[in-house]
Amino acid sequence: MRWVWVAVLTCGLAGCGDDESTAPADSALDAAADAAMADRALDAAPDSAPVDGARPDAMTMVVACPANCMCTAGNSCNFACGASGCNLAECLNASCTASCTGGMCGLDCDVGATCDYGCPGGDCVSDCDGNSSCNVACSGGGCDLVCDGASTCRLDCTGASKRCTISCTGGGHATCLGNCNIPSC
């Protein structure tokens, strides 16, 4: 979402297609006003709103995720779960990363998404389905990963004192390293 506002600011300063040879140059006052308006728009933008639309570049967006958040098709997102955790971070046909340092995050990967999630705080719950590819590192232990819908999953609980659990349904295929319980895969 923040990328959209930055594009508006860039467009405002560049003239959005005006002929630069005939357009008057922005004064310092106009530039300051444009910057202040963009700052207010960024402050007002909801941090946990879904990230929509195709991106013209391959840059990864940082998505604040204090509760629920989403990354949609064609985007590349890094969910900022931090110490307080993400209640539910959903990656839908996108490329996503997350680090849940506080533990107890809900990390979803669906509809052909590629996800690389870290849970050093432990006790995260992940669902990987819809022909997605998931990699979850859970050094904190106690993580639970469901690999479903022809997805490919990898759970790494190397060095974890609490056992992690991975289960497969609906044609999901998974591997688990370290302290793992694998009831069905």
C-alpha positions as a printed NumPy array, in Angstrom:
array([[  0.   ,   0.   ,   0.   ],
       [  2.815,   2.378,   0.812],
       [  4.287,   1.824,  -2.686],
       [  1.186,   3.379,  -4.219],
       [  1.599,   6.559,  -2.171],
       [  5.276,   6.835,  -3.044],
       [  4.333,   6.549,  -6.721],
       [  1.856,   9.402,  -6.297],
       [  4.527,  11.541,  -4.672],
       [  7.017,  10.706,  -7.434],
       [  4.404,  11.455, -10.069],
       [  3.598,  14.806,  -8.422],
       [  7.215,  15.885,  -8.403],
       [  7.962,  14.636, -11.924],
       [  4.925,  16.316, -13.454],
       [  3.151,  13.082, -14.53 ],
       [  3.893,  13.339, -18.205],
       [  4.165,  17.123, -18.486],
       [  6.664,  18.315, -21.051],
       [  9.595,  19.169, -18.787],
       [ 10.872,  21.798, -21.219],
       [  7.682,  23.882, -20.907],
       [  6.46 ,  22.997, -17.403],
       [  7.543,  25.449, -14.711],
       [  9.943,  23.999, -12.169],
       [  8.524,  23.195,  -8.74 ],
       [  9.52 ,  25.777,  -6.209],
       [ 10.987,  24.676,  -2.902],
       [  7.676,  25.599,  -1.272],
       [  5.681,  23.434,  -3.731],
       [  8.058,  20.508,  -3.192],
       [  7.764,  20.858,   0.594],
       [  3.963,  20.965,   0.341],
       [  3.956,  17.85 ,  -1.864],
       [  6.196,  16.031,   0.621],
       [  4.055,  17.065,   3.609],
       [  0.877,  15.912,   1.825],
       [  2.451,  12.552,   1.002],
       [  3.627,  12.133,   4.619],
       [  0.072,  12.75 ,   5.866],
       [ -1.273,  10.223,   3.342],
       [  1.271,   7.616,   4.473],
       [  0.356,   8.221,   8.124],
       [ -3.341,   7.826,   7.322],
       [ -2.879,   4.658,   5.244],
       [ -3.841,   1.479,   7.137],
       [ -0.77 ,  -0.648,   7.827],
       [ -2.561,  -3.971,   7.669],
       [ -4.502,  -3.413,   4.449],
       [ -4.115,  -5.973,   1.661],
       [ -1.468,  -5.26 ,  -0.909],
       [ -3.289,  -5.252,  -4.238],
       [ -2.307,  -5.006,  -7.872],
       [  0.698,  -5.934,  -9.924],
       [  4.033,  -4.347,  -9.145],
       [  6.209,  -3.076, -11.976],
       [  9.397,  -4.14 , -10.192],
       [ 10.641,  -7.078,  -8.157],
       [ 11.149,  -5.172,  -4.915],
       [  9.784,  -6.645,  -1.706],
       [  7.266,  -4.596,   0.251],
       [  7.386,  -4.577,   4.024],
       [  3.846,  -5.157,   5.277],
       [  3.175,  -4.171,   8.886],
       [  1.149,  -6.956,  10.437],
       [  0.07 ,  -6.191,  14.   ],
       [ -2.997,  -8.435,  13.606],
       [ -4.213,  -9.72 ,  10.203],
       [ -2.578,  -8.932,   6.871],
       [ -2.502, -10.159,   3.292],
       [ -0.23 , -10.198,   0.252],
       [ -2.012, -10.829,  -3.039],
       [ -1.157, -12.171,  -6.494],
       [  1.994, -10.967,  -8.199],
       [  3.433,  -9.201,  -5.144],
       [  6.479,  -9.871,  -3.021],
       [  5.952,  -9.114,   0.673],
       [  7.852,  -9.309,   3.932],
       [  5.383,  -9.52 ,   6.816],
       [  6.673,  -7.522,   9.781],
       [  5.407,  -9.701,  12.64 ],
       [  8.101,  -8.73 ,  15.131],
       [  7.901,  -9.482,  18.825],
       [  4.117,  -8.993,  19.083],
       [  3.372, -11.526,  16.334],
       [  0.985, -11.758,  13.403],
       [ -2.433, -13.168,  14.191],
       [ -2.812, -14.236,  10.549],
       [ -0.444, -13.35 ,   7.702],
       [ -1.891, -14.617,   4.404],
       [  0.174, -15.018,   1.249],
       [ -2.058, -15.642,  -1.782],
       [ -0.332, -16.47 ,  -5.093],
       [  2.575, -14.222,  -4.085],
       [  6.103, -14.515,  -2.739],
       [  6.299, -13.903,   1.022],
       [  8.688, -13.897,   3.942],
       [  8.104, -13.342,   7.65 ],
       [ 10.018, -13.475,  10.896],
       [  7.983, -14.05 ,  14.024],
       [ 10.473, -13.274,  16.784],
       [  7.795, -13.227,  19.505],
       [  6.288, -16.557,  18.449],
       [  2.658, -17.673,  18.245],
       [  2.086, -16.334,  14.703],
       [ -0.417, -17.634,  12.154],
       [  1.368, -17.884,   8.797],
       [ -0.686, -18.957,   5.775],
       [  0.561, -19.766,   2.265],
       [ -2.064, -20.463,  -0.398],
       [ -3.01 , -20.509,  -4.115],
       [  0.411, -21.249,  -5.627],
       [  2.356, -18.97 ,  -3.28 ],
       [  6.029, -19.305,  -2.347],
       [  6.667, -18.679,   1.353],
       [  9.779, -18.548,   3.499],
       [  8.719, -18.079,   7.12 ],
       [ 10.822, -17.933,  10.267],
       [  9.548, -18.476,  13.79 ],
       [ 12.45 , -18.085,  16.196],
       [  9.923, -17.35 ,  18.971],
       [  8.278, -20.765,  18.488],
       [  4.676, -22.016,  18.649],
       [  3.682, -20.758,  15.178],
       [  0.875, -22.35 ,  13.182],
       [  1.294, -22.549,   9.402],
       [ -1.007, -23.772,   6.666],
       [  0.428, -24.428,   3.214],
       [ -2.062, -25.402,   0.547],
       [ -3.284, -24.813,  -2.989],
       [ -0.126, -26.076,  -4.744],
       [  2.155, -23.749,  -2.759],
       [  5.791, -24.087,  -1.731],
       [  6.561, -23.47 ,   1.951],
       [  9.721, -23.312,   4.002],
       [  9.261, -22.769,   7.751],
       [ 12.229, -22.457,  10.125],
       [ 11.15 , -22.893,  13.746],
       [ 14.207, -22.716,  15.986],
       [ 11.892, -21.84 ,  18.908],
       [ 10.082, -25.178,  18.569],
       [  6.444, -26.083,  19.059],
       [  5.419, -25.145,  15.511],
       [  2.594, -26.885,  13.662],
       [  2.564, -27.064,   9.848],
       [ -0.249, -28.524,   7.731],
       [  0.829, -29.301,   4.163],
       [ -2.228, -29.68 ,   1.956],
       [ -3.53 , -29.448,  -1.611],
       [ -0.519, -30.781,  -3.549],
       [  1.856, -28.366,  -1.805],
       [  5.515, -28.971,  -1.034],
       [  6.627, -28.134,   2.509],
       [  9.781, -28.089,   4.57 ],
       [  9.837, -27.58 ,   8.347],
       [ 13.177, -27.056,  10.054],
       [ 13.149, -27.441,  13.85 ],
       [ 16.867, -27.995,  14.24 ],
       [ 17.971, -27.144,  17.782],
       [ 14.399, -26.7  ,  19.054],
       [ 13.713, -28.007,  22.559],
       [  9.961, -28.311,  21.893],
       [  8.875, -30.81 ,  19.239],
       [  7.353, -29.482,  15.994],
       [  4.523, -31.273,  14.165],
       [  3.97 , -31.527,  10.427],
       [  1.027, -33.285,   8.793],
       [  0.106, -33.846,   5.148],
       [ -3.326, -34.117,   3.569],
       [ -4.729, -33.732,   0.073],
       [ -1.54 , -34.732,  -1.73 ],
       [  0.825, -32.492,   0.226],
       [  4.468, -33.598,   0.476],
       [  6.72 , -32.555,   3.351],
       [ 10.059, -33.028,   5.044],
       [ 11.027, -32.092,   8.571],
       [ 14.47 , -31.588,  10.076],
       [ 15.394, -31.659,  13.744],
       [ 12.943, -32.199,  16.602],
       [  9.883, -33.293,  14.601],
       [  6.717, -35.325,  14.918],
       [  5.428, -36.439,  11.515],
       [  2.089, -38.244,  11.923],
       [  1.293, -38.304,   8.185],
       [  3.501, -37.322,   5.251]])
